[in-house]
Amino acid sequence: MDLKLLTHLGLSDGQISVYTALLEIGETSIGKIQEKTGIERRNIYDILNKLIERGFVTYMLEKKVKVFKLAPPQKIQLEINQKMKELETLTSKIPEIEDLFNSSKSKITAEVFRGDNAIKSLFTEMLDYDTYWIGGNSGVEKYTKHLNLFFKQWMNKRVENKKIMYDLVDYGIQLEGLDPKHKSKHKKQLYKYCELPKDLSSPMVIVMYGNKVVQLIWSEQPFAFVLDSKEIHESYMKYFNYFWKEPW
């Protein structure tokens, strides 16, 4: 009889061989089991002891010789019932496991934008969000003059849609048409302006909106690396808020 399915109850191949031998022979000594299975005698002792511990095999002494026999087959049914209960318990925990898995795994996506048209599409996407934070403006004046019309239209759409822009610019540098002294104009344009410390500058611009963090380098071929991650966004916002001073 093939009882390999007993492996699902945690029995090894050797244990199944000994169990099958006892099932076919009946009550017997270790010598008969060895003949039937071909397993070395010292290994059979270990196997029998484990089967006895599990309750699959019992033994009695006849003239000081151990005679082994199987426990009633109902033992298998009891083991199956116990296994089914354990599996049902595990099944009931799957929703909890999924919740923990989803909450603990790192949700990060990344995109690369290169060239004027790609950067335009990136800024156009920003208009779908209510608030933007921009840190630094290195290279803006030098490399974006040919994009002035686009950015003017973008600013107008932003104001029209009542999107707030927080701009943490390099020291002594301002965006064209946005004189830091004209706070009343800034309020109308929903534009908040603040300078970085004099000794702090960066070759790239950081833009944040939604859960996205954009690392933007202005050059003849502008390049942007976009990370979409709530955790990373929150981390960058801590740096931004550290330097930010509310202008109005």
Beta strands, then each sheet from edge to edge (+ up, - down):
strand 1: 57-62
strand 2: 65-70
strand 3: 109-114
strand 4: 131-135
strand 5: 164-169
strand 6: 191-195
strand 7: 205-209
strand 8: 212-217
strand 9: 223-228
sheet 1: 1+ 2-
sheet 2: 3+ 9- 8+ 7- 4+ 5+ 6+
end
